[in-house]
């Protein structure tokens, strides 16, 4: 379990939440189709600076996702672990298209989930599901992406997010040095680019071994 999570694993999600996840969650293909439309439409001028930034992040994230999809293959070890899953699981992932960590991690998660026919990846938009998001805060914050895996009864199996441990440590160090947010994310994206999903894979291997 990610040690920055505010909740303990092993609890069972109330039935109404599990039903919401099943109904409101979309699969990765639908998410990327919507993402593509948003990335293209967000090329237009936005009315304020915050919205302009979100539009830029969305377009960049979509391009990153396409690149990762083309270049990444799940390792044999992780693929074997996924194929060994014997009971249905729901991998709920809370995110938003403008989330810069999600742009660097969700494409890997989607390919990993696709290795098992028993794993249903359900993507929920954070801002449309804040009551669910607030069950899975990280240090009190609505950080994304946030993945929580459940069995078919709603029992929590494991959590992951919002970024790999070395990336969390990098951000923590940069914050302590007073580095500005945009400079922090430049360094973070450099880390993601060099890592190429290696650390994320290791963390999922560990989670699946002990799940």
N, C-alpha and C positions, 0 to 999 in steps of 0.2 A: 504493500500500500504506500502511496505517496505520503511522506511524513508531514507534508504541509496541509493535509486535509483536516477539516475541523470536525469530521464525524468518524466514528469507528466502523469498520467493515462488519458484515455479517447480519445486518438488520434486514428486515423484510419491508419492502415498500408497500404502502397501502394500495389496495386493489384499484382504487379510482385513479391513482397516479400511473400505475402500470398500464391501465386501459388508455389513459391520455397519451402515454409514450407510444403505444402501439398505433393509435389513431392519428396523432399529430406528427409523429416522427416520419421523416421521409428517407428513402434510401439514397445512396451516394450518387447514383446516376441522375436522379431527379434534382438533387441538391446542385450538382454541377451544371445541369441545364438551366436552372434558375440563376445560378452564379454567373453563367455566361451572359445571360440577358442583363443582369445587373452590371456586370463589368463593362458591357458595351454601352448601356444607357448612361452610365455614370461618367462617360467622357464629356458629357454636356456640362456647361458652367453651372456651378452650385450657388445658391443664394448667400451662403455664409462660409466662413473659413473652416469651421468644424466639419461641415458637410463636404466641403471640397477635399479635406484630408481623408475622410472616410471613403470617398469615391476613388481617390488615388490608391489607398490601401486595398480596396476591393479589386481594382484592376490588376495591381501587382500580385495579389494573392492568387487570382485566377491563372495568371501566367506561370506562377511558381507551381501551382497544382498540376497544370498540364505538363510541365517539364518533369516533375517527379513521376507522374504516371508513365511517361515514356521511358524513363531511365531506371526505375527501381524494380527489382525482383525480390520477393521474399526469400530469405535464406532457407536452405534445406532443413536446418534445425528448427526454426520457427514454424515452417510449413508443416513439419511432422507433428509438432505439438498441437497445432490447430486441427490437423486431420484426426488427432486422437480424441478430440472432444466428442463425448458420447451422448450428451443431452442438450436440448435446445438452450440457447442463450440469447439474451437481448443486450446489445452494446449501445446504450444510450449515450449520445455525444451532444453536449450543449455547446453551441458556438454561434458566431455571426460571420458573414462573408468578409467583413473588414478586419477581423481578428488576425493580427499578423503572426502570432504563434500558430494559429489554426492553419494558415496558408502553408506553413512549413511542416506540419505534422499530420493533418487530417488525410492527405493523400496516401501516406504510409499506412495509417490505421485502416483505411478502406481496403487496401490491397491485402493487408493481413487478415481482416475479417472475411474477405472473399475466399480465403483458403478453406473455410469450413462451411458446408451447406447447412450446418446447425446454428450458425451465428447470424443473427439479424442485426445489421447496423442501422440504428434509428437516429437520425440527426434532427435535433430540435433547435429552433432559433431561440437563443437565450432571452431576448427581450420580449418575446411572446409567451415565455414560460418562466417568469421570475419566481413563482412559488416553488417550482421544481428546482430551479437554480439555487434558491436560497437554502435548500436542503444540502447542497454540496459546495459550500463556500471554501475558499482557500485563504487561510489567515484572515477570515472575515470579508473577503472580497469576492465579487462575482467573476472570477477569472475563468477564461476559456482558452482553448477547448478543455472540456471536462468530460471524461469518459467514465461511466459507471456500468459495470456488467452485472446482469441479473440472470438467475435461472427462470424457468417458466412460471414459478410460483411467486416471483418478485423478490426472492432472497438475494441480497447483494453478494456478489462473488469477489469483485475487486474494483479499485478505482485507479485512474491514471489522469495526470494533468496538473497544471496547464502546460507544462513544458518538461523536457528531460532534466534530470537532476543537475548535470553540469551547467546547463543553460540557466537554471534557477540560481545556481551559485554565482555564475557570471553576472547576472543582473543584480544580485545582492551586493557583490563586490563593487560594481560600477556605481550603484546608488550610494554606497558608503563613501565613495570618492567624490560624490557630488557631480557626476557626469550628467549632462542634460539628456532628456528622454530620447530625442531623435538620435543623438550620438550613441546612446545605449543600444537602441534597436539596430543601428548600423553594425555595431560589434556583434550583436546577437545573430543577425542574419549571416554575417561572416562565419560565425560558429556553425550555424545550421548548414551552410554551404559546404564547409569542410567535413562535417560529420556525416552527411548524406544518409541520415536515418540509422546509422550504426548503433548509437546509444539507445534510441527508441526501441530498436529490435531487442537489445539486451534486456531492457526493462520489461518488455512484454514477455520475453522468455522466462524471466524470473517470476513474473506474476502468474503465468500459466502453469509453471511447475508447481507452485504452491497453492494454486486455486483449488 
